[in-house]
Amino acid sequence: MQEINSPQQPSQKRPRLLALFAVTLVAILLLLILPALTKQPVVLTMLMQAQDITNWKPFVKEFEQKNPDIRINLIEGPFDTNLIENLYTSAFLLGESPYDIINMDIVWVPKFAAAGWVRDLTDRIPPKQLSKFIPGNVEGGRYRGKLYRIPHASDAGMLYYRKDILEQAGIPVPKTFEEMVKISQNLQKQGKATWGYLWQGKQYEGVSAMFVEVLSGFGGFWANPQTFEVGLDKPEAIKAVEFLKNTIASGISPPGVTTYGEEETRLLFQNGKALFLRNWPYVWKLATAEGSNVRGKIAIEPMLSSTGQTGGSCLGGWGWGIAKTSKHPEQAWKAIKYLTSEETQRKFILETGLVPSYKSLFTNKEVVAKYPHYPQLLKVVERPALRPPLAQYAQASDILQRYLSSAFTGRMSAEEAMKAAASETRNLLGSFKQPKAS
C-alpha cells in the first residue's frame, strides 16, 4: 500500500521563513549602510598664513576626528597679510572661489561684505553666545548691522613700559601723553634710557593702526562709516599729528621712527634702549623670554590719551566667515562653531599664547597661571579704538599713510598734511555709492 505524504507541519516551515527573513534583513541593511560607508566626506577649503596653519592644524584634526564626514583642506598662503587678502580678492573676482571658510583680518570685513563675497551669519549665532566675546571683536565682524565674521583671535595696541626704571625713580605709570613726555625727558636727562617713546611711523598699515589710537586719545575721529563725515582736518586730528612730530623734534623718539615698523621698535625696546613702546601683544612673549634684556622688567597698560580725553587701543585680530560661493555652508558653519567654541579657544590659547576673543579666558585660572599679564590685557582690549568699517578702507588707509609720512618726515606741516588727507578721503568716499551687503 502506497504511503501518502502528510502535509508539512508549521515547525518544519519556520527555519525556512527565518532564513528568508535573515537574508532579506541583511539585504536591506546593506542597501542602507553601504552608501554611507562608501560616501566620500565633504571637503572644506581654507586659505591661511603658514604660521597660522601650524597653530591650527591640531585643532582641525580634532574636529575631523569628531566629524568623520567633513575634512578641512588647509592651503598654505604667504606670510604677508596683504598678499593673503589679494589672493582672496582675486579668487572672488574670478567667480567661483575655491575657498569655503574665509579667515578674515578685522579690516577686510567691510570690503568682503560690501562686495557680497561672504555670507551673513547674524541669525546663526544666538545673542547670548555672542555676548561672551570681546565687544570690539564682534563689532569688527559687522558691516551695516549684519555679522559676517566670528572672532577666533584678538589683537590690540598697548603701551609697554619699563616698570623697573619707573619704580626705582618713584614715578607712577603715566596716564596721559603729556605725563609720558615729561617722564621721558626727565629720565633721558638722567641717562636712564636712550629713548623715551617708540612707535610705528613707517608708511604701511601699521601707521594707520597706531594713529587711530593717538587720534582717539586726542578726541578726534577718522571717518564716520554711516554719514561719511571725515575728521582728519579737525583740530583734534592736527594736534595728534603734531604730538607725534614733536616726539621726534624733542628727541623723545628716534629720527628713524619714521621708517620703523613693529619689529624695529620691538628690538630697540627689548634691547633696553627705551622707556615706553607702543606695540601689539606678541611682543610680551619675546620680551620676557630667556635672554631678553628686559625680562622681568616690563609691564603693560592701555593706550594713553591727552589730558581730559579717553583713549583706546586699535583692535586687530582674525575671525572666520563663509564664502558666498561655498557649496557646503552648513558643514562650514559646523567647523566654525567648533573652532570658535570657548573650550577650543581655551586649549588654543594655552598652546599658542595668542590673545583670546572670549572675555572669560583672560581671567581663566589655567590661562592666568601660564600668562599672568592676561587680566591686565583684558583692560586693553575692552577699550577699543576701531579703524572705520568702510568698504573703501584700503584706499582710505593708503591716503592717510601717505600724508602721515609727509608730516612725520617734514615734507608737510601737520595742518597741510591733514587737510590734504581729509580732502582726498572725502573725494574717495563721495565717488563711491556705498554698496548694499547681501
Number of C-alpha atoms within 10 A of each C-alpha: 3 4 5 6 6 6 6 8 8 8 8 9 10 11 11 11 11 11 11 11 12 12 12 12 12 11 12 11 11 13 11 11 12 10 10 12 9 8 10 12 13 15 15 21 19 21 23 22 18 15 12 13 17 11 15 15 13 12 16 18 13 13 19 15 12 9 14 11 14 19 20 20 14 19 13 16 18 14 13 10 14 12 13 20 16 11 15 20 16 12 14 21 12 8 10 13 18 17 23 26 28 21 24 25 21 25 22 20 26 23 21 24 27 19 17 18 26 25 21 21 17 16 9 10 12 9 10 8 10 15 12 15 21 21 17 19 28 20 17 28 28 21 23 14 10 17 22 27 31 28 28 24 21 22 23 27 25 25 21 25 23 21 20 15 16 17 11 8 11 9 11 11 17 17 17 18 18 15 16 18 18 14 19 25 17 13 18 18 11 9 10 18 19 19 23 27 27 28 26 27 25 21 20 18 16 19 23 24 22 19 24 26 29 29 25 27 27 25 19 22 24 26 22 13 17 11 7 17 15 18 22 27 22 16 14 19 27 22 20 23 23 16 19 21 21 14 20 19 13 11 16 24 23 19 15 14 20 22 15 21 19 20 12 15 22 25 15 15 27 21 12 18 19 25 27 25 25 25 24 19 20 15 17 20 13 16 21 16 12 11 10 15 15 20 16 14 15 19 16 22 18 24 28 26 23 21 14 10 13 16 25 25 30 27 27 22 20 21 25 25 28 26 25 20 18 21 15 15 18 11 20 25 18 13 22 20 16 16 21 20 14 21 11 16 22 19 14 22 20 17 11 10 17 18 24 27 30 24 18 16 23 24 18 13 12 14 20 15 12 12 17 14 16 22 17 15 21 22 14 23 28 18 20 24 24 24 22 21 23 24 24 18 20 13 15 22 21 17 19 26 22 17 23 28 20 19 21 25 18 12 12 16 19 24 19 15 25 25 19 17 25 23 15 16 26 18 11 15 21 11 9 10 7 15 12 11 20 13
